[in-house]
Amino acid sequence: MKSTSTNGYDVQPHSAPGLKHSTLTPEENEEQRQHDKEFICAMNEIVATHGALTDDDFFKVL
């Protein structure tokens, strides 16, 4: 990554914290995306059926 200097400080180009470049193969990336999509669909179905997921006493859902 190329750094720039501003007022004597090294500044790295901004990227989202905690995100790293994926070292997965394209096939592994697609498998991960499919797994994530299935999980999201399952969670959406649960929320649609049962409402919000919370253990907050105010909502008393769980």
Predicted model as a PDB file, atoms N, CA, C, CB and O in Angstrom, pLDDT in the B-factor column:
MODEL        1                                                                  
ATOM      1  N   MET A   1       0.852  -1.163   0.000  1.00 51.00           N  
ATOM      2  CA  MET A   1       0.000   0.000   0.000  1.00 51.00           C  
ATOM      3  C   MET A   1       0.904   1.234   0.000  1.00 51.00           C  
ATOM      4  CB  MET A   1      -0.973  -0.006   1.225  1.00 51.00           C  
ATOM      5  O   MET A   1       1.856   1.308   0.776  1.00 51.00           O  
ATOM      6  N   LYS A   2       0.616   2.165  -0.838  1.00 55.00           N  
ATOM      7  CA  LYS A   2       1.426   3.375  -0.926  1.00 55.00           C  
ATOM      8  C   LYS A   2       1.014   4.348   0.169  1.00 55.00           C  
ATOM      9  CB  LYS A   2       1.286   4.031  -2.318  1.00 55.00           C  
ATOM     10  O   LYS A   2      -0.170   4.620   0.365  1.00 55.00           O  
ATOM     11  N   SER A   3       2.022   4.872   0.886  1.00 53.00           N  
ATOM     12  CA  SER A   3       1.711   5.847   1.925  1.00 53.00           C  
ATOM     13  C   SER A   3       2.053   7.240   1.426  1.00 53.00           C  
ATOM     14  CB  SER A   3       2.476   5.530   3.231  1.00 53.00           C  
ATOM     15  O   SER A   3       2.888   7.409   0.537  1.00 53.00           O  
ATOM     16  N   THR A   4       1.413   8.214   1.997  1.00 56.00           N  
ATOM     17  CA  THR A   4       1.682   9.607   1.659  1.00 56.00           C  
ATOM     18  C   THR A   4       2.146  10.312   2.918  1.00 56.00           C  
ATOM     19  CB  THR A   4       0.424  10.305   1.052  1.00 56.00           C  
ATOM     20  O   THR A   4       1.865   9.862   4.029  1.00 56.00           O  
ATOM     21  N   SER A   5       2.845  11.398   2.750  1.00 55.00           N  
ATOM     22  CA  SER A   5       3.338  12.132   3.907  1.00 55.00           C  
ATOM     23  C   SER A   5       2.623  13.469   3.982  1.00 55.00           C  
ATOM     24  CB  SER A   5       4.875  12.329   3.833  1.00 55.00           C  
ATOM     25  O   SER A   5       2.581  14.214   3.002  1.00 55.00           O  
ATOM     26  N   THR A   6       2.055  13.776   5.155  1.00 56.00           N  
ATOM     27  CA  THR A   6       1.382  15.043   5.395  1.00 56.00           C  
ATOM     28  C   THR A   6       1.948  15.617   6.681  1.00 56.00           C  
ATOM     29  CB  THR A   6      -0.176  14.869   5.480  1.00 56.00           C  
ATOM     30  O   THR A   6       1.803  15.026   7.751  1.00 56.00           O  
ATOM     31  N   ASN A   7       2.582  16.749   6.575  1.00 60.00           N  
ATOM     32  CA  ASN A   7       3.169  17.394   7.758  1.00 60.00           C  
ATOM     33  C   ASN A   7       4.107  16.462   8.527  1.00 60.00           C  
ATOM     34  CB  ASN A   7       2.062  17.881   8.685  1.00 60.00           C  
ATOM     35  O   ASN A   7       4.136  16.489   9.758  1.00 60.00           O  
ATOM     36  N   GLY A   8       4.872  15.639   7.808  1.00 62.00           N  
ATOM     37  CA  GLY A   8       5.836  14.769   8.458  1.00 62.00           C  
ATOM     38  C   GLY A   8       5.277  13.470   8.998  1.00 62.00           C  
ATOM     39  O   GLY A   8       6.041  12.678   9.549  1.00 62.00           O  
ATOM     40  N   TYR A   9       3.971  13.202   8.868  1.00 61.00           N  
ATOM     41  CA  TYR A   9       3.361  11.968   9.338  1.00 61.00           C  
ATOM     42  C   TYR A   9       3.105  11.049   8.158  1.00 61.00           C  
ATOM     43  CB  TYR A   9       2.053  12.253  10.100  1.00 61.00           C  
ATOM     44  O   TYR A   9       2.663  11.498   7.101  1.00 61.00           O  
ATOM     45  N   ASP A  10       3.382   9.761   8.335  1.00 63.00           N  
ATOM     46  CA  ASP A  10       3.034   8.790   7.303  1.00 63.00           C  
ATOM     47  C   ASP A  10       1.545   8.494   7.400  1.00 63.00           C  
ATOM     48  CB  ASP A  10       3.875   7.484   7.447  1.00 63.00           C  
ATOM     49  O   ASP A  10       1.030   8.203   8.480  1.00 63.00           O  
ATOM     50  N   VAL A  11       0.864   8.567   6.278  1.00 61.00           N  
ATOM     51  CA  VAL A  11      -0.570   8.327   6.230  1.00 61.00           C  
ATOM     52  C   VAL A  11      -0.826   7.203   5.239  1.00 61.00           C  
ATOM     53  CB  VAL A  11      -1.354   9.620   5.836  1.00 61.00           C  
ATOM     54  O   VAL A  11      -0.437   7.283   4.073  1.00 61.00           O  
ATOM     55  N   GLN A  12      -1.480   6.164   5.715  1.00 61.00           N  
ATOM     56  CA  GLN A  12      -1.850   5.060   4.846  1.00 61.00           C  
ATOM     57  C   GLN A  12      -3.218   5.330   4.248  1.00 61.00           C  
ATOM     58  CB  GLN A  12      -1.842   3.723   5.615  1.00 61.00           C  
ATOM     59  O   GLN A  12      -4.074   5.915   4.912  1.00 61.00           O  
ATOM     60  N   PRO A  13      -3.444   4.911   2.992  1.00 60.00           N  
ATOM     61  CA  PRO A  13      -4.794   5.060   2.422  1.00 60.00           C  
ATOM     62  C   PRO A  13      -5.814   4.350   3.297  1.00 60.00           C  
ATOM     63  CB  PRO A  13      -4.850   4.500   0.978  1.00 60.00           C  
ATOM     64  O   PRO A  13      -5.533   3.284   3.845  1.00 60.00           O  
ATOM     65  N   HIS A  14      -6.988   4.936   3.429  1.00 58.00           N  
ATOM     66  CA  HIS A  14      -8.022   4.411   4.323  1.00 58.00           C  
ATOM     67  C   HIS A  14      -8.644   3.138   3.765  1.00 58.00           C  
ATOM     68  CB  HIS A  14      -9.105   5.462   4.556  1.00 58.00           C  
ATOM     69  O   HIS A  14      -8.932   3.037   2.572  1.00 58.00           O  
ATOM     70  N   SER A  15      -8.840   2.193   4.632  1.00 58.00           N  
ATOM     71  CA  SER A  15      -9.623   1.007   4.310  1.00 58.00           C  
ATOM     72  C   SER A  15     -10.431   0.672   5.549  1.00 58.00           C  
ATOM     73  CB  SER A  15      -8.711  -0.203   3.862  1.00 58.00           C  
ATOM     74  O   SER A  15     -10.097   1.101   6.654  1.00 58.00           O  
ATOM     75  N   ALA A  16     -11.483  -0.088   5.363  1.00 58.00           N  
ATOM     76  CA  ALA A  16     -12.356  -0.437   6.484  1.00 58.00           C  
ATOM     77  C   ALA A  16     -11.550  -1.200   7.531  1.00 58.00           C  
ATOM     78  CB  ALA A  16     -13.572  -1.282   6.003  1.00 58.00           C  
ATOM     79  O   ALA A  16     -10.785  -2.100   7.184  1.00 58.00           O  
ATOM     80  N   PRO A  17     -11.712  -0.850   8.808  1.00 62.00           N  
ATOM     81  CA  PRO A  17     -10.947  -1.526   9.862  1.00 62.00           C  
ATOM     82  C   PRO A  17     -11.334  -2.996   9.969  1.00 62.00           C  
ATOM     83  CB  PRO A  17     -11.163  -0.829  11.210  1.00 62.00           C  
ATOM     84  O   PRO A  17     -12.511  -3.348   9.889  1.00 62.00           O  
ATOM     85  N   GLY A  18     -10.351  -3.830  10.146  1.00 61.00           N  
ATOM     86  CA  GLY A  18     -10.609  -5.250  10.348  1.00 61.00           C  
ATOM     87  C   GLY A  18     -10.814  -6.045   9.074  1.00 61.00           C  
ATOM     88  O   GLY A  18     -10.841  -7.275   9.125  1.00 61.00           O  
ATOM     89  N   LEU A  19     -10.959  -5.389   7.935  1.00 58.00           N  
ATOM     90  CA  LEU A  19     -11.159  -6.117   6.697  1.00 58.00           C  
ATOM     91  C   LEU A  19      -9.820  -6.408   6.047  1.00 58.00           C  
ATOM     92  CB  LEU A  19     -12.062  -5.331   5.743  1.00 58.00           C  
ATOM     93  O   LEU A  19      -8.991  -5.512   5.886  1.00 58.00           O  
ATOM     94  N   LYS A  20      -9.616  -7.629   5.685  1.00 64.00           N  
ATOM     95  CA  LYS A  20      -8.400  -8.061   5.015  1.00 64.00           C  
ATOM     96  C   LYS A  20      -8.775  -8.587   3.636  1.00 64.00           C  
ATOM     97  CB  LYS A  20      -7.648  -9.146   5.848  1.00 64.00           C  
ATOM     98  O   LYS A  20      -9.911  -8.997   3.397  1.00 64.00           O  
ATOM     99  N   HIS A  21      -7.812  -8.567   2.747  1.00 61.00           N  
ATOM    100  CA  HIS A  21      -8.059  -9.151   1.437  1.00 61.00           C  
ATOM    101  C   HIS A  21      -8.285 -10.646   1.608  1.00 61.00           C  
ATOM    102  CB  HIS A  21      -6.878  -8.871   0.462  1.00 61.00           C  
ATOM    103  O   HIS A  21      -7.596 -11.304   2.388  1.00 61.00           O  
ATOM    104  N   SER A  22      -9.236 -11.166   0.887  1.00 64.00           N  
ATOM    105  CA  SER A  22      -9.578 -12.571   0.981  1.00 64.00           C  
ATOM    106  C   SER A  22      -8.473 -13.427   0.377  1.00 64.00           C  
ATOM    107  CB  SER A  22     -10.912 -12.847   0.285  1.00 64.00           C  
ATOM    108  O   SER A  22      -7.934 -13.105  -0.682  1.00 64.00           O  
ATOM    109  N   THR A  23      -8.143 -14.515   1.055  1.00 86.00           N  
ATOM    110  CA  THR A  23      -7.176 -15.460   0.526  1.00 86.00           C  
ATOM    111  C   THR A  23      -7.886 -16.707   0.039  1.00 86.00           C  
ATOM    112  CB  THR A  23      -6.127 -15.815   1.584  1.00 86.00           C  
ATOM    113  O   THR A  23      -7.246 -17.720  -0.244  1.00 86.00           O  
ATOM    114  N   LEU A  24      -9.205 -16.639  -0.061  1.00 85.00           N  
ATOM    115  CA  LEU A  24      -9.975 -17.774  -0.533  1.00 85.00           C  
ATOM    116  C   LEU A  24      -9.943 -17.832  -2.054  1.00 85.00           C  
ATOM    117  CB  LEU A  24     -11.421 -17.695  -0.027  1.00 85.00           C  
ATOM    118  O   LEU A  24      -9.784 -16.817  -2.731  1.00 85.00           O  
ATOM    119  N   THR A  25     -10.096 -19.035  -2.568  1.00 92.00           N  
ATOM    120  CA  THR A  25     -10.192 -19.200  -4.015  1.00 92.00           C  
ATOM    121  C   THR A  25     -11.558 -18.698  -4.464  1.00 92.00           C  
ATOM    122  CB  THR A  25      -9.974 -20.693  -4.436  1.00 92.00           C  
ATOM    123  O   THR A  25     -12.460 -18.558  -3.638  1.00 92.00           O  
ATOM    124  N   PRO A  26     -11.729 -18.427  -5.743  1.00 91.00           N  
ATOM    125  CA  PRO A  26     -13.053 -17.997  -6.224  1.00 91.00           C  
ATOM    126  C   PRO A  26     -14.156 -18.998  -5.871  1.00 91.00           C  
ATOM    127  CB  PRO A  26     -13.017 -17.793  -7.738  1.00 91.00           C  
ATOM    128  O   PRO A  26     -15.280 -18.601  -5.563  1.00 91.00           O  
ATOM    129  N   GLU A  27     -13.837 -20.281  -5.916  1.00 93.00           N  
ATOM    130  CA  GLU A  27     -14.836 -21.300  -5.572  1.00 93.00           C  
ATOM    131  C   GLU A  27     -15.190 -21.227  -4.084  1.00 93.00           C  
ATOM    132  CB  GLU A  27     -14.314 -22.713  -5.928  1.00 93.00           C  
ATOM    133  O   GLU A  27     -16.356 -21.357  -3.712  1.00 93.00           O  
ATOM    134  N   GLU A  28     -14.183 -21.019  -3.239  1.00 93.00           N  
ATOM    135  CA  GLU A  28     -14.433 -20.893  -1.806  1.00 93.00           C  
ATOM    136  C   GLU A  28     -15.217 -19.627  -1.490  1.00 93.00           C  
ATOM    137  CB  GLU A  28     -13.116 -20.897  -1.036  1.00 93.00           C  
ATOM    138  O   GLU A  28     -16.080 -19.630  -0.612  1.00 93.00           O  
ATOM    139  N   ASN A  29     -14.917 -18.540  -2.208  1.00 93.00           N  
ATOM    140  CA  ASN A  29     -15.681 -17.301  -2.033  1.00 93.00           C  
ATOM    141  C   ASN A  29     -17.140 -17.515  -2.395  1.00 93.00           C  
ATOM    142  CB  ASN A  29     -15.087 -16.172  -2.887  1.00 93.00           C  
ATOM    143  O   ASN A  29     -18.030 -17.058  -1.677  1.00 93.00           O  
ATOM    144  N   GLU A  30     -17.394 -18.202  -3.498  1.00 94.00           N  
ATOM    145  CA  GLU A  30     -18.775 -18.463  -3.920  1.00 94.00           C  
ATOM    146  C   GLU A  30     -19.486 -19.344  -2.900  1.00 94.00           C  
ATOM    147  CB  GLU A  30     -18.803 -19.130  -5.311  1.00 94.00           C  
ATOM    148  O   GLU A  30     -20.657 -19.120  -2.595  1.00 94.00           O  
ATOM    149  N   GLU A  31     -18.780 -20.350  -2.369  1.00 95.00           N  
ATOM    150  CA  GLU A  31     -19.372 -21.221  -1.345  1.00 95.00           C  
ATOM    151  C   GLU A  31     -19.708 -20.411  -0.089  1.00 95.00           C  
ATOM    152  CB  GLU A  31     -18.406 -22.388  -0.993  1.00 95.00           C  
ATOM    153  O   GLU A  31     -20.769 -20.602   0.507  1.00 95.00           O  
ATOM    154  N   GLN A  32     -18.812 -19.512   0.311  1.00 94.00           N  
ATOM    155  CA  GLN A  32     -19.055 -18.670   1.481  1.00 94.00           C  
ATOM    156  C   GLN A  32     -20.245 -17.750   1.245  1.00 94.00           C  
ATOM    157  CB  GLN A  32     -17.807 -17.844   1.820  1.00 94.00           C  
ATOM    158  O   GLN A  32     -21.086 -17.579   2.128  1.00 94.00           O  
ATOM    159  N   ARG A  33     -20.319 -17.156   0.052  1.00 95.00           N  
ATOM    160  CA  ARG A  33     -21.459 -16.281  -0.278  1.00 95.00           C  
ATOM    161  C   ARG A  33     -22.771 -17.058  -0.223  1.00 95.00           C  
ATOM    162  CB  ARG A  33     -21.277 -15.654  -1.681  1.00 95.00           C  
ATOM    163  O   ARG A  33     -23.773 -16.552   0.283  1.00 95.00           O  
ATOM    164  N   GLN A  34     -22.767 -18.285  -0.741  1.00 96.00           N  
ATOM    165  CA  GLN A  34     -23.976 -19.106  -0.739  1.00 96.00           C  
ATOM    166  C   GLN A  34     -24.380 -19.450   0.691  1.00 96.00           C  
ATOM    167  CB  GLN A  34     -23.761 -20.393  -1.559  1.00 96.00           C  
ATOM    168  O   GLN A  34     -25.561 -19.398   1.035  1.00 96.00           O  
ATOM    169  N   HIS A  35     -23.406 -19.799   1.518  1.00 96.00           N  
ATOM    170  CA  HIS A  35     -23.681 -20.098   2.926  1.00 96.00           C  
ATOM    171  C   HIS A  35     -24.267 -18.870   3.621  1.00 96.00           C  
ATOM    172  CB  HIS A  35     -22.393 -20.563   3.649  1.00 96.00           C  
ATOM    173  O   HIS A  35     -25.247 -18.981   4.356  1.00 96.00           O  
ATOM    174  N   ASP A  36     -23.668 -17.703   3.389  1.00 96.00           N  
ATOM    175  CA  ASP A  36     -24.167 -16.462   3.993  1.00 96.00           C  
ATOM    176  C   ASP A  36     -25.587 -16.166   3.535  1.00 96.00           C  
ATOM    177  CB  ASP A  36     -23.248 -15.283   3.642  1.00 96.00           C  
ATOM    178  O   ASP A  36     -26.432 -15.764   4.335  1.00 96.00           O  
ATOM    179  N   LYS A  37     -25.851 -16.366   2.246  1.00 97.00           N  
ATOM    180  CA  LYS A  37     -27.182 -16.107   1.694  1.00 97.00           C  
ATOM    181  C   LYS A  37     -28.222 -17.026   2.339  1.00 97.00           C  
ATOM    182  CB  LYS A  37     -27.178 -16.298   0.163  1.00 97.00           C  
ATOM    183  O   LYS A  37     -29.319 -16.584   2.679  1.00 97.00           O  
ATOM    184  N   GLU A  38     -27.872 -18.308   2.506  1.00 97.00           N  
ATOM    185  CA  GLU A  38     -28.790 -19.252   3.147  1.00 97.00           C  
ATOM    186  C   GLU A  38     -29.061 -18.859   4.594  1.00 97.00           C  
ATOM    187  CB  GLU A  38     -28.223 -20.675   3.088  1.00 97.00           C  
ATOM    188  O   GLU A  38     -30.198 -18.941   5.060  1.00 97.00           O  
ATOM    189  N   PHE A  39     -28.017 -18.431   5.306  1.00 95.00           N  
ATOM    190  CA  PHE A  39     -28.177 -18.002   6.696  1.00 95.00           C  
ATOM    191  C   PHE A  39     -29.087 -16.775   6.781  1.00 95.00           C  
ATOM    192  CB  PHE A  39     -26.804 -17.692   7.327  1.00 95.00           C  
ATOM    193  O   PHE A  39     -29.975 -16.719   7.632  1.00 95.00           O  
ATOM    194  N   ILE A  40     -28.869 -15.802   5.909  1.00 95.00           N  
ATOM    195  CA  ILE A  40     -29.692 -14.591   5.908  1.00 95.00           C  
ATOM    196  C   ILE A  40     -31.142 -14.924   5.607  1.00 95.00           C  
ATOM    197  CB  ILE A  40     -29.163 -13.579   4.887  1.00 95.00           C  
ATOM    198  O   ILE A  40     -32.046 -14.385   6.246  1.00 95.00           O  
ATOM    199  N   CYS A  41     -31.377 -15.797   4.652  1.00 96.00           N  
ATOM    200  CA  CYS A  41     -32.756 -16.198   4.327  1.00 96.00           C  
ATOM    201  C   CYS A  41     -33.412 -16.893   5.518  1.00 96.00           C  
ATOM    202  CB  CYS A  41     -32.774 -17.131   3.093  1.00 96.00           C  
ATOM    203  O   CYS A  41     -34.578 -16.636   5.819  1.00 96.00           O  
ATOM    204  N   ALA A  42     -32.676 -17.768   6.193  1.00 93.00           N  
ATOM    205  CA  ALA A  42     -33.218 -18.464   7.359  1.00 93.00           C  
ATOM    206  C   ALA A  42     -33.540 -17.475   8.474  1.00 93.00           C  
ATOM    207  CB  ALA A  42     -32.228 -19.527   7.861  1.00 93.00           C  
ATOM    208  O   ALA A  42     -34.591 -17.576   9.106  1.00 93.00           O  
ATOM    209  N   MET A  43     -32.645 -16.524   8.720  1.00 90.00           N  
ATOM    210  CA  MET A  43     -32.895 -15.521   9.761  1.00 90.00           C  
ATOM    211  C   MET A  43     -34.080 -14.632   9.392  1.00 90.00           C  
ATOM    212  CB  MET A  43     -31.641 -14.659   9.988  1.00 90.00           C  
ATOM    213  O   MET A  43     -34.889 -14.294  10.256  1.00 90.00           O  
ATOM    214  N   ASN A  44     -34.190 -14.250   8.121  1.00 91.00           N  
ATOM    215  CA  ASN A  44     -35.336 -13.449   7.685  1.00 91.00           C  
ATOM    216  C   ASN A  44     -36.644 -14.195   7.907  1.00 91.00           C  
ATOM    217  CB  ASN A  44     -35.194 -13.070   6.208  1.00 91.00           C  
ATOM    218  O   ASN A  44     -37.644 -13.597   8.304  1.00 91.00           O  
ATOM    219  N   GLU A  45     -36.640 -15.498   7.651  1.00 92.00           N  
ATOM    220  CA  GLU A  45     -37.840 -16.309   7.863  1.00 92.00           C  
ATOM    221  C   GLU A  45     -38.208 -16.364   9.347  1.00 92.00           C  
ATOM    222  CB  GLU A  45     -37.628 -17.731   7.316  1.00 92.00           C  
ATOM    223  O   GLU A  45     -39.382 -16.256   9.702  1.00 92.00           O  
ATOM    224  N   ILE A  46     -37.212 -16.531  10.203  1.00 88.00           N  
ATOM    225  CA  ILE A  46     -37.456 -16.563  11.654  1.00 88.00           C  
ATOM    226  C   ILE A  46     -38.029 -15.233  12.122  1.00 88.00           C  
ATOM    227  CB  ILE A  46     -36.150 -16.881  12.426  1.00 88.00           C  
ATOM    228  O   ILE A  46     -38.993 -15.211  12.888  1.00 88.00           O  
ATOM    229  N   VAL A  47     -37.455 -14.136  11.674  1.00 86.00           N  
ATOM    230  CA  VAL A  47     -37.933 -12.809  12.083  1.00 86.00           C  
ATOM    231  C   VAL A  47     -39.338 -12.569  11.546  1.00 86.00           C  
ATOM    232  CB  VAL A  47     -36.974 -11.701  11.586  1.00 86.00           C  
ATOM    233  O   VAL A  47     -40.176 -12.006  12.250  1.00 86.00           O  
ATOM    234  N   ALA A  48     -39.609 -12.985  10.315  1.00 88.00           N  
ATOM    235  CA  ALA A  48     -40.945 -12.802   9.741  1.00 88.00           C  
ATOM    236  C   ALA A  48     -41.990 -13.601  10.531  1.00 88.00           C  
ATOM    237  CB  ALA A  48     -40.957 -13.231   8.255  1.00 88.00           C  
ATOM    238  O   ALA A  48     -43.124 -13.152  10.700  1.00 88.00           O  
ATOM    239  N   THR A  49     -41.604 -14.770  11.005  1.00 88.00           N  
ATOM    240  CA  THR A  49     -42.533 -15.626  11.745  1.00 88.00           C  
ATOM    241  C   THR A  49     -42.695 -15.190  13.193  1.00 88.00           C  
ATOM    242  CB  THR A  49     -42.064 -17.061  11.699  1.00 88.00           C  
ATOM    243  O   THR A  49     -43.812 -15.146  13.708  1.00 88.00           O  
ATOM    244  N   HIS A  50     -41.582 -14.867  13.855  1.00 80.00           N  
ATOM    245  CA  HIS A  50     -41.608 -14.632  15.297  1.00 80.00           C  
ATOM    246  C   HIS A  50     -41.388 -13.185  15.707  1.00 80.00           C  
ATOM    247  CB  HIS A  50     -40.582 -15.471  15.946  1.00 80.00           C  
ATOM    248  O   HIS A  50     -41.510 -12.863  16.888  1.00 80.00           O  
ATOM    249  N   GLY A  51     -41.074 -12.325  14.787  1.00 78.00           N  
ATOM    250  CA  GLY A  51     -40.813 -10.930  15.128  1.00 78.00           C  
ATOM    251  C   GLY A  51     -39.358 -10.703  15.487  1.00 78.00           C  
ATOM    252  O   GLY A  51     -38.496 -11.531  15.192  1.00 78.00           O  
ATOM    253  N   ALA A  52     -39.094  -9.582  16.123  1.00 76.00           N  
ATOM    254  CA  ALA A  52     -37.730  -9.172  16.455  1.00 76.00           C  
ATOM    255  C   ALA A  52     -37.042 -10.195  17.349  1.00 76.00           C  
ATOM    256  CB  ALA A  52     -37.739  -7.809  17.137  1.00 76.00           C  
ATOM    257  O   ALA A  52     -37.677 -10.821  18.197  1.00 76.00           O  
ATOM    258  N   LEU A  53     -35.742 -10.356  17.151  1.00 75.00           N  
ATOM    259  CA  LEU A  53     -34.938 -11.237  17.994  1.00 75.00           C  
ATOM    260  C   LEU A  53     -34.236 -10.397  19.045  1.00 75.00           C  
ATOM    261  CB  LEU A  53     -33.909 -12.044  17.152  1.00 75.00           C  
ATOM    262  O   LEU A  53     -33.286  -9.676  18.742  1.00 75.00           O  
ATOM    263  N   THR A  54     -34.701 -10.491  20.271  1.00 77.00           N  
ATOM    264  CA  THR A  54     -34.080  -9.737  21.354  1.00 77.00           C  
ATOM    265  C   THR A  54     -34.393 -10.401  22.681  1.00 77.00           C  
ATOM    266  CB  THR A  54     -34.561  -8.273  21.354  1.00 77.00           C  
ATOM    267  O   THR A  54     -35.415 -11.069  22.834  1.00 77.00           O  
ATOM    268  N   ASP A  55     -33.501 -10.207  23.633  1.00 74.00           N  
ATOM    269  CA  ASP A  55     -33.788 -10.699  24.985  1.00 74.00           C  
ATOM    270  C   ASP A  55     -34.038  -9.519  25.917  1.00 74.00           C  
ATOM    271  CB  ASP A  55     -32.619 -11.577  25.519  1.00 74.00           C  
ATOM    272  O   ASP A  55     -34.000  -9.666  27.139  1.00 74.00           O  
ATOM    273  N   ASP A  56     -34.294  -8.342  25.332  1.00 77.00           N  
ATOM    274  CA  ASP A  56     -34.569  -7.126  26.092  1.00 77.00           C  
ATOM    275  C   ASP A  56     -35.917  -7.262  26.804  1.00 77.00           C  
ATOM    276  CB  ASP A  56     -34.561  -5.879  25.162  1.00 77.00           C  
ATOM    277  O   ASP A  56     -36.911  -7.622  26.175  1.00 77.00           O  
ATOM    278  N   ASP A  57     -35.958  -6.980  28.102  1.00 78.00           N  
ATOM    279  CA  ASP A  57     -37.186  -7.102  28.879  1.00 78.00           C  
ATOM    280  C   ASP A  57     -38.302  -6.203  28.361  1.00 78.00           C  
ATOM    281  CB  ASP A  57     -36.909  -6.782  30.324  1.00 78.00           C  
ATOM    282  O   ASP A  57     -39.478  -6.528  28.519  1.00 78.00           O  
ATOM    283  N   PHE A  58     -37.948  -5.074  27.744  1.00 79.00           N  
ATOM    284  CA  PHE A  58     -38.950  -4.162  27.235  1.00 79.00           C  
ATOM    285  C   PHE A  58     -39.786  -4.825  26.150  1.00 79.00           C  
ATOM    286  CB  PHE A  58     -38.295  -2.899  26.702  1.00 79.00           C  
ATOM    287  O   PHE A  58     -41.006  -4.661  26.118  1.00 79.00           O  
ATOM    288  N   PHE A  59     -39.126  -5.586  25.245  1.00 71.00           N  
ATOM    289  CA  PHE A  59     -39.852  -6.210  24.128  1.00 71.00           C  
ATOM    290  C   PHE A  59     -40.426  -7.559  24.487  1.00 71.00           C  
ATOM    291  CB  PHE A  59     -38.944  -6.361  22.938  1.00 71.00           C  
ATOM    292  O   PHE A  59     -41.447  -7.956  23.925  1.00 71.00           O  
ATOM    293  N   LYS A  60     -39.807  -8.280  25.405  1.00 66.00           N  
ATOM    294  CA  LYS A  60     -40.265  -9.603  25.872  1.00 66.00           C  
ATOM    295  C   LYS A  60     -40.620 -10.526  24.710  1.00 66.00           C  
ATOM    296  CB  LYS A  60     -41.480  -9.450  26.793  1.00 66.00           C  
ATOM    297  O   LYS A  60     -41.715 -11.086  24.662  1.00 66.00           O  
ATOM    298  N   VAL A  61     -39.683 -10.676  23.774  1.00 59.00           N  
ATOM    299  CA  VAL A  61     -39.911 -11.513  22.593  1.00 59.00           C  
ATOM    300  C   VAL A  61     -39.446 -12.931  22.829  1.00 59.00           C  
ATOM    301  CB  VAL A  61     -39.201 -10.933  21.380  1.00 59.00           C  
ATOM    302  O   VAL A  61     -40.159 -13.874  22.485  1.00 59.00           O  
ATOM    303  N   LEU A  62     -38.271 -13.112  23.406  1.00 54.00           N  
ATOM    304  CA  LEU A  62     -37.743 -14.470  23.589  1.00 54.00           C  
ATOM    305  C   LEU A  62     -38.219 -15.076  24.882  1.00 54.00           C  
ATOM    306  CB  LEU A  62     -36.227 -14.466  23.556  1.00 54.00           C  
ATOM    307  O   LEU A  62     -37.871 -16.214  25.195  1.00 54.00           O  
TER     308      LEU A  62                                                      
ENDMDL                                                                          
END                                                                             
